[in-house]
């Protein structure tokens, strides 16, 4: 029997870390030629910002997000963000944790309420985007993105951070009006799932 490359929340590989170098290790694994400029900017943030893992760091900070796919890897889950009013994948602030795969899985679990999510611990995408939350100055999220797989029959529960949710076919995410980075994420997630043979 082949061991799954996916990790559950209790796996030692998802233990918290305060070492910023661990965050860079996740970024450094992303070698896609189309992401080299983004990768360089994330490295610059890590090297020049005093506390890049904390949400109060400006001009930006690290975040972790999850492309949550169903057990057959045909659909992905999007949430209507309560504060921003846009469709987004689950994710959030690192809050000091340099294990960004663990951050992505934790945020996905909290925001969807789905039990039994599993994460592939290698980042599949990087994205830097400006956010303008109410009552905060605009700043940048340097988002490290991971593939998360839901169990068969997964049921969405959600929390106060979203107003609605939708399962969307991986090749139809543009129908939600998402940006180019999210469309790219869906494509890279589908490629990763196929390559790993996890669905």
C-alpha positions in Angstrom: 0.0 0.0 0.0 1.4 3.4 -1.0 1.5 6.0 1.8 -0.5 9.1 1.1 1.5 12.3 0.5 -1.2 14.2 2.4 -0.9 15.1 6.0 -3.7 15.4 8.7 -3.6 18.1 11.4 -2.0 15.8 14.0 1.0 14.9 11.8 4.3 16.0 13.3 5.2 17.6 9.9 2.6 20.2 10.8 3.9 21.1 14.2 4.2 24.9 14.7 7.4 26.7 14.1 8.8 30.1 15.0 11.7 29.8 12.5 11.2 32.2 9.6 13.5 30.1 7.6 10.9 27.3 7.6 8.5 29.7 5.8 11.2 30.5 3.3 11.8 26.7 2.8 8.1 26.4 1.7 8.5 29.3 -0.7 11.8 28.1 -2.1 10.2 24.8 -3.2 8.1 26.6 -5.7 10.3 26.7 -8.8 7.7 27.5 -11.5 9.2 29.9 -14.0 6.1 32.0 -14.0 6.4 32.7 -10.2 10.1 33.6 -10.0 9.4 37.4 -9.6 6.8 36.7 -6.9 9.2 34.3 -5.2 11.9 37.0 -5.1 9.5 39.6 -3.6 8.5 37.1 -0.9 12.1 36.5 -0.1 12.7 40.3 0.1 9.8 40.5 2.6 11.2 37.7 4.7 14.7 39.3 4.7 13.7 42.9 5.3 10.6 43.0 7.4 11.2 42.5 11.1 8.2 40.3 11.8 6.9 38.9 8.5 4.8 36.2 10.2 2.7 38.7 12.1 -0.5 40.4 10.8 0.6 43.9 12.0 3.7 43.9 9.9 3.7 46.5 7.1 3.9 46.9 4.2 2.8 43.3 4.3 3.1 39.9 5.9 2.9 36.2 5.1 -0.4 34.3 4.9 -1.3 30.7 4.1 -4.3 29.6 2.1 -5.8 26.4 0.8 -7.3 25.3 -2.5 -9.8 22.9 -1.0 -10.8 20.3 -3.5 -13.4 17.5 -3.2 -12.3 13.9 -2.8 -12.5 13.4 -6.6 -10.5 16.6 -7.3 -13.3 17.9 -9.6 -14.5 20.8 -7.6 -13.0 23.5 -5.3 -14.6 25.4 -2.4 -14.9 29.2 -2.4 -16.2 31.4 0.4 -17.8 34.8 0.1 -15.6 36.8 2.5 -17.7 38.8 5.0 -15.4 41.8 5.3 -14.1 42.0 1.7 -17.2 41.0 -0.1 -15.4 38.8 -2.7 -15.1 35.1 -3.4 -11.9 33.7 -1.9 -10.3 30.4 -1.1 -9.9 29.6 2.7 -6.8 31.1 4.3 -5.5 33.5 6.8 -2.7 35.0 8.8 0.3 33.1 10.0 0.1 34.7 13.4 3.7 33.8 14.1 3.6 30.2 12.7 6.3 29.6 10.0 4.7 26.2 9.2 2.6 27.7 6.4 1.1 24.3 5.4 -0.2 24.0 8.9 -1.6 27.5 8.7 -3.4 26.8 5.5 -4.9 23.5 6.9 -5.9 25.2 10.2 -7.6 28.1 8.4 -9.4 25.8 5.9 -10.7 23.6 8.8 -11.9 26.6 10.8 -13.5 28.4 7.9 -15.2 25.4 6.3 -16.0 23.3 9.4 -15.1 20.2 7.4 -13.6 17.4 9.4 -10.9 15.2 8.0 -9.2 17.7 5.6 -5.7 16.7 4.5 -2.9 19.0 3.1 -0.1 18.4 0.7 2.8 20.1 2.6 4.5 21.5 -0.5 3.3 24.9 -1.7 1.7 24.8 -5.1 1.4 28.6 -5.7 2.5 32.0 -4.5 0.6 35.3 -4.8 1.0 38.8 -3.6 -2.1 41.0 -3.5 -3.2 44.1 -1.8 -6.1 43.9 0.7 -8.2 46.8 2.0 -10.0 45.6 5.1 -12.4 48.0 6.8 -10.7 50.0 9.6 -7.2 49.0 8.4 -4.7 50.6 6.1 -4.2 48.9 2.8 -1.4 46.3 2.9 -0.1 43.3 1.1 -0.6 39.6 1.7 2.3 37.4 0.6 0.2 34.3 0.3 1.7 30.8 0.2 -0.9 28.4 -1.2 -1.4 24.7 -0.6 -3.6 21.9 -1.9 -6.1 20.6 0.6 -8.3 17.6 0.0 -11.7 17.1 1.6 -13.0 13.6 2.5 -15.8 11.9 0.6 -19.2 13.4 1.6 -17.7 16.5 3.2 -20.2 18.9 4.6 -19.6 22.6 4.8 -20.4 24.2 8.2 -18.6 27.6 7.9 -18.2 30.4 10.4 -18.7 34.2 10.8 -15.9 35.0 8.3 -18.0 34.1 5.3 -21.5 35.0 4.1 -21.9 32.1 1.6 -20.0 29.2 0.0 -19.9 27.4 -3.4 -18.3 24.3 -4.7 -17.1 25.2 -8.2 -15.7 23.0 -11.0 -11.9 23.5 -11.1 -12.1 24.7 -14.7 -15.0 27.2 -14.0 -13.5 29.3 -11.2 -13.4 32.4 -13.5 -17.2 32.3 -13.4 -16.9 33.8 -9.8 -15.1 36.9 -11.1 -11.9 35.9 -9.2 -8.6 37.4 -10.1 -5.9 35.9 -12.3 -4.0 34.6 -9.3 -6.9 32.5 -8.1 -7.5 31.1 -11.6 -3.8 30.2 -11.7 -4.1 28.5 -8.3 -7.0 26.3 -9.5 -4.9 25.2 -12.5 -1.8 24.5 -10.4 -4.0 22.6 -7.9 -5.4 20.4 -10.6 -1.9 19.7 -11.9 -0.6 18.8 -8.5 -3.5 16.5 -7.7 -3.0 14.7 -11.0 0.8 14.4 -10.6 0.4 13.0 -7.0 -2.4 10.6 -8.0 -4.3 11.6 -4.9 -7.7 11.7 -6.5 
